[in-house]
Amino acid sequence: MTTDPDPLNLVLDHLILGDKASARLTLRERLPFERIEKKQRSYTPLQAMRVFLRDGFIDRYSGRRLVFPAALRLISLELPEEFPFHSNWKFSETHRAYWDLIPTIDHVLPVAVGGSDDETNWATTNMIHNSAKGLWTLDELGWEIHGPGNLDEWDGLASKTVEHTEMHGFPDGDTYIARWVKAYQKAKGAQAKPLAATN
């Protein structure tokens, strides 16, 4: 949806004549303000994992492959100089791959403009697209939904991460990887009951 500037032309005509009442009425009738309240939403690793698996670790806005969050963190813990990560995502101290490859959940139709907060309106995307999209609709951005990936072809390196933890255990003091691995295993086991698909 784009905003038509014609009502503003009429508003300025009214203001030039000193008629604020007509200017207000024009705005209320032809270009009303709609307050958008952004609500912070966080997902459990299990909720997110179910969506990532449903979408095949594919960024649904670009079609690019994404990587299991625990895989990225495991590499950072094993090779911190070559693959740094900052707990607050400080850009200068976090490898660019995190922004490009870590999956996150986005509301295809923002909740603020009437979208539902459930799996039928959730899509996997990367942090860059999530930040860029914000409260805009796909139509407003000229974006489209790409089809889900095939987990037999790409599982986001989840199975390799699980293999590593089975061989070497979880890194001392790090609960992040364990949470994601457990969520992956639980979600993978529950795939007999698939989530509703995003169009």
N, C-alpha and C positions, 0 to 999 in steps of 0.2 A: 504494500500500500504506500502510495506517495501522497504527499500533502499538496493540495491545490493552492497556489498563492493568490487566486482571485479574491477570496474573502478578505485577505489582508489589504488588498487594494481598496476595497470598500471601507474597511476599518479606518484606513488613513484618510479617505475622503471625509468620513464623519469627524475624525479628530481635527482635520484642517478647519472644519466648520465649528469646532468647539463642542460637538455633540457626543460626549462620552457615553451617554445612555444608549444611543443607537450603535456606537462602536461595540459596547459590551454585548448588546443583543445580537449583533451580527456574529461576533465570536462564539457566543453560546449556541447559536442556532446552526452556523455553518462550519465552524472550526472549534468545537468544544475541546476543552482540556480534559484529558483522561489520565488520571494519576496512575502511574505504574510503580508498584512497590516490589522491589526485588527482595525475594526471600532466600536466605541462605539455606541450602539443602545439603546434607552430607549423607553418604551412602555407606553401609557397612561393606567390608570387603566381599562378603557373600553376595549381597545384592548386586554390587558392581560386577563381580565375577560371573554371575549368571547372565548379565547383559553382554559382557565381553565374549563369553562363549557363544551366546545366541548369535552375536554379530560376527563371529569368527575372527576376532582380533583384527578387524578392519575398521579404519576410520570411515564411517558411513558418509561423511561429507566430501572426502577426497578419493576414497577407494584404496588408500595406502595401508600397508601392513603396520600393525602396532605390536608392542612388546609387553609381555606380562610384567607388572610392576616389580615383583620380587626378582625377576631376572636382572633388571636394571640395577636394583639395589645390591644384589649379590655381586655383580661386576664391580660396582663402586667400592664395596667393602674389600673385595679381593685386590683391586687395582685402583686405590684412591687417588694417586697422582695422575694416572692416565684417564680416569673416568670419574671425576669428582662430583659430589652431590652435597648440597647445602640444605640443612633441615628446614630452612625458611625459603628455599628455592631462590636464593640470591643468584641473580643471573650471571654475575661475574665469577661465581664459584660453583656453578652447576653446569655439567656438560650439556651442550645443546641437544644431544640425543634425548634427554629427558623431556624437553618441550616438544620435540618432534614425534617421539615414539611412545611415551607413556599414555595409556588409555585413560579416559575419564568419561563420565556420563553427562550428556547434555539433553535438555528438553527440546525436542524437535520444534514444537510450537511452544514458545515460552509460556510458563504458567501465568505470568503477568498479563498476557493477552488472551487468556482463555484456555491454554493447554492444560492437559491433565498431568498430575504428578503420579504416573504409574508406568509400568513397563511398555505399554502401547505407545507412549510418547517419549521414551528414553532411547537414545542412540549413543553408540560408542564413537568417540572422536578423540583427537589429541588436545593437548593443552593450548596450543596455538589457535586452533579452530574454535575451541570452547571460549577462549578469551575474545577472539575477534567477533564471534557471533553475538555474544552478550544477549540482549533482549530483542534482537532482530529476528524476523521470520526468514525462512529459506527464500521465499519469493522476493523479499526486500533486498536480500544479498545476491540474488541470482544463483543460488546454490541448489543442489539437488541431492537426494538420498541415493547412495550407491548400494548395491546388493550386498548381503552378508558374505563373509568369506567361508571357505571350506576348512574345517578344523583338521581334516586328514592331510591337507596341503600345508597349512600354517596354523600353529596353535600358540603363536606369540612367544615361543621358546619356553612355554610353561612346562612341558614334559622334560626338557633338558634341565630346567631349574629343579624340578622334583627329583630327577636322577642325581643331580649334584648333592642335594640335601640328604638323600638316602645314602649316598656314599660317604659324605663328609660331615653330616649333621648340620645343624643350624649354627650360624656364627654366634659366638659368645656375646651375650648382652644385647643382641638384636632381636626384637620381637616382631618387627615389620615383616621380614621374610616368612617367618613361621605363620603369621596371621594370613598372609596371602596364599601360601602353599596349602594351608588347611582349608581356606575358602575355595581354592581351585579344586581340591579333592572332593569336597562336599558338593560343590556345584556340578562337577563332572559326574558324580554319582547320581545326582538328581536330574540329569538330562532326560530321563524317561518322561518327565513332566515339563515340557518346554514352556518358556515364557511366551507371551503374546508377541507377535512380530511387529516391528516398526515398519510402516509402509515403505 
